[in-house]
Amino acid sequence: MSPDEAFDTAYREHYWAVSRFVARRLDDRPSEVEEVVAEVFAVAWRRRRELPEAPLPWLYGVARNCLANTVRGRGRYRRLLARLGHHEVTRGQRVVAGPDAERPGSWVLEAMDRLTEADQEVLRLTAWEELTVDELATVLGCGRSAAAMRLHRARQRLRAQIDTVRGTVPVPARTSTKDERK
């Protein structure tokens, strides 16, 4: 298969998966989602000779880099608005939901928010994108064992944060003593 055909196949098969990947990370900003997805496939087109046989994890890795550029650009934009001082973003005008507006499972999102961005991304890649450890390693640009360890540690930290948010304290496993065995 020629590089052009490989790109065409990757585009047709994975456009919506990449779009969903980006959309979940940009929180209801459709115009930015379209721009990032377009940039992902522009990079894929320029590097079409390097497309792996299973391109989706590679495309996710490219999307992560494009998202990072978008977030950095958004930060520069906000700093500029703050210097200008006359924009609704800088005035902090936000609508706060009432106390009875808690969404089901919001405690999971709160626990996720307490994790580092790296831990959140590892968990999102495996839960939202349903990646295997091998595919996760491709996206993160590391070895399989390093990816498995990152996932394991992120899950442990999430469990700890869930326990904190929910107000539950894990009960340690009970060990029997000599006197109890008699």
Phi, psi and omega in degrees: 000134180288159177302323179295318178293321179297318177296314181302316179296315180298319180296310182296319185279333190238004181303311184289326177295317178294320178299316179295318178305312182289317183299322180293338182262347181253004172044078171060044173237076187303322182293322178291324179300312180299319180295316181294316180297319177299319179294321178302312183283338172292317176296317179298322178294314180297328183251029186299336178286343181261359182301127177287170181298321174252093191279346187300310178300323177297317178297322176298320177298317177297319180297321178300317179294318179295321177296320178299319177298319180295316180295318177298318178297321178297321178296318177297320179298315180294321177297322177296315179298322179296322177292324179286321173078003183235054181221146183299333179295323183279342181277351178068029180278106180230150176267126181258130179290151179290165183295337180270007183266016181296129179278149176301134179078010182297335178295331176293317178295322178296318178297319178298319180298336180280348180276163175291160179300323179296316178295317179301317183294318178299316180292321178296318181299322181276327182273308184283314184270353178056043180278147172280172179297321178297317179292322176300318179299321178296314181297317183280346180071039180223180179283167182298316182293323178294319179295318179297321179292318178300317180295315180300313181293321179296319178296320178298315181294323177296316178302317180297318180291323177297317178299321179293312182295317183281350179076020178257144177245124181297137179272125181294152179298139182278133176249140181275145177260171181301320183294326182287333182285342184283000000 
